[in-house]
């Protein structure tokens, strides 16, 4: 996490894990990442992260994940519609976008995601729509999914992603040995 977010994570999100008797590093490796635009941090196995400051009432950062220096995944985290954020994340071939049916200052709306999918800098990229409020209740219906465009995939239970760096073909989910797979 970004250093300004790290204390909040420990105090408000992870504090309850201390009751297990295990230290926090038993559950997750806490790594500070640099301020947006100040470089990347190596996290191991050829992976590195760079942060992108998003638009939200709380301090919030998205991230760009790289594999051996090649962009792999962009992730908005919570963010209102913010072209600057999406332009930065579009360096990656897959951009995970948190969105809701209705737009707000803290979350992009489905209509905004559809507009984003048509933006020139998003050509050749896949947008993975996630978040969308209460799972199953506020998920986009079939008509809304069609309106989002062909490059938008809606995260649903059981979705399996195969990630490959920009410029490299992803392997099928059944042949994940050479790609980073997220199930």
C-alpha positions in Angstrom: 0.0 0.0 0.0 1.0 3.6 -0.4 2.7 4.9 2.8 -0.2 7.3 3.6 -2.6 4.4 3.3 -0.5 1.8 5.2 -1.4 3.2 8.7 -5.1 3.2 7.9 -4.9 -0.4 6.6 -3.2 -1.6 9.8 -5.4 0.4 12.2 -8.8 0.0 10.5 -8.8 -2.9 8.1 -6.3 -5.4 9.5 -6.4 -4.8 13.2 -8.9 -7.6 13.9 -6.5 -10.1 12.5 -4.2 -9.6 15.5 -6.8 -11.5 17.6 -5.7 -14.7 15.8 -2.4 -14.5 17.6 -0.5 -14.3 14.3 1.5 -11.2 13.2 0.0 -9.3 10.2 2.8 -10.6 7.9 1.4 -14.1 8.4 -1.6 -13.0 6.3 -0.1 -10.5 3.9 3.2 -8.9 3.0 2.9 -5.2 3.7 5.0 -3.3 1.2 5.1 0.4 0.9 4.9 1.7 -2.7 6.1 5.1 -3.9 3.9 8.1 -4.5 2.2 8.2 -7.9 4.7 9.1 -10.6 7.7 8.4 -8.4 8.6 5.0 -9.8 7.9 1.4 -9.1 8.6 -1.0 -6.2 9.8 -4.6 -6.8 7.5 -7.1 -5.0 9.2 -10.3 -6.1 9.0 -12.9 -8.9 9.6 -10.3 -11.5 6.5 -8.3 -10.4 6.6 -4.6 -9.6 3.9 -2.0 -8.8 3.4 1.7 -9.5 0.6 3.7 -7.9 -2.0 6.0 -9.5 -3.9 8.4 -7.2 -7.6 8.0 -7.8 -10.6 10.3 -7.2 -12.4 9.4 -3.9 -13.3 11.1 -0.7 -10.9 8.8 1.1 -7.2 8.6 0.3 -7.2 6.0 -2.5 -4.7 4.6 -5.0 -5.0 2.3 -8.0 -2.0 0.5 -9.3 -0.2 -0.7 -12.3 1.3 -4.2 -12.1 4.3 -5.0 -14.2 5.9 -8.4 -15.0 9.6 -8.1 -15.8 9.0 -4.5 -16.7 6.1 -5.1 -19.1 2.7 -3.7 -18.1 0.3 -6.5 -17.0 -2.7 -5.0 -15.2 -4.1 -1.7 -14.3 -6.5 -1.4 -11.4 -8.6 1.7 -10.5 -9.6 0.7 -6.9 -12.4 2.9 -5.8 -12.5 6.0 -8.1 -15.0 8.4 -9.5 -14.7 8.7 -13.3 -11.3 10.3 -13.8 -9.8 10.3 -17.4 -6.3 11.0 -16.0 -6.5 7.7 -14.0 -7.7 5.6 -16.9 -5.1 7.1 -19.3 -2.4 6.1 -16.8 -3.8 2.6 -16.3 -4.3 2.0 -20.0 -0.6 1.3 -20.3 -1.6 -2.3 -19.3 -3.6 -4.6 -21.6 -6.2 -5.3 -18.9 -7.7 -2.5 -16.8 -9.9 -3.5 -13.8 -12.5 -0.8 -13.3 -14.6 -0.4 -10.2 -18.0 0.9 -11.2 -21.6 1.2 -10.2 -24.9 1.5 -12.0 -25.1 5.1 -11.1 -22.1 7.4 -11.2 -20.9 9.3 -8.1 -17.8 11.3 -7.2 -16.4 8.1 -5.7 -17.4 5.5 -8.3 -17.6 5.5 -12.1 -21.0 4.7 -13.6 -21.7 2.0 -16.2 -22.4 4.7 -18.8 -19.0 6.3 -18.1 -17.3 2.9 -18.4 -19.0 2.5 -21.8 -17.6 5.9 -22.9 -14.2 4.9 -21.5 -14.2 1.6 -23.5 -14.6 3.7 -26.7 -11.7 6.1 -25.9 -8.8 5.9 -28.4 -6.2 5.1 -25.7 -8.3 2.0 -24.7 -8.0 0.4 -28.2 -6.8 -3.1 -27.9 -7.4 -3.2 -24.1 -9.8 -5.2 -22.1 -11.8 -3.5 -19.3 -12.8 -5.8 -16.4 -15.8 -4.3 -14.6 -15.9 -5.1 -10.9 -17.3 -3.7 -7.7 -20.7 -2.6 -8.8 -22.2 -2.5 -5.3 -24.0 -5.4 -3.8 -23.0 -8.5 -5.8 -26.0 -9.9 -7.7 -28.2 -7.0 -6.8 -26.5 -4.2 -8.6 -24.6 -6.2 -11.2 -25.2 -5.1 -14.8 -28.0 -6.9 -16.5 -27.6 -8.4 -20.1 -28.7 -5.2 -21.8 -26.3 -3.0 -19.7 -23.5 -5.4 -20.5 -24.2 -5.2 -24.2 -24.2 -1.4 -24.0 -20.8 -1.4 -22.3 -19.1 -2.7 -25.5 -17.2 -5.8 -26.6 -14.0 -4.8 -24.8 -15.7 -4.9 -21.4 -15.9 -8.1 -19.4 -18.1 -8.2 -16.3 -16.5 -9.9 -13.3 -18.8 -12.7 -12.2 -18.2 -15.6 -9.7 -16.0 -18.2 -11.3 -14.4 -15.9 -13.8 -10.8 -16.9 -14.5 -8.3 -14.5 -15.9 -5.1 -15.3 -17.7 -2.7 -12.3 -17.6 0.0 -11.7 -20.1 2.2 -8.6 -20.4 1.4 -6.1 -23.1 2.5 -7.4 -26.5 2.4 -11.0 -25.5 -0.5 -13.4 -26.2 -2.2 -14.8 -23.1 -2.4 -18.5 -22.8 -5.6 -20.3 -22.3 -6.7 -20.8 -18.7 -5.9 -24.5 -19.0 -2.3 -23.7 -19.8 -1.3 -21.2 -17.1 2.2 -22.4 -16.4 3.8 -19.6 -18.5 1.4 -16.8 -17.5 0.2 -15.3 -14.3 -3.3 -16.7 -13.7 -5.9 -15.3 -11.5 -8.9 -17.5 -10.7 
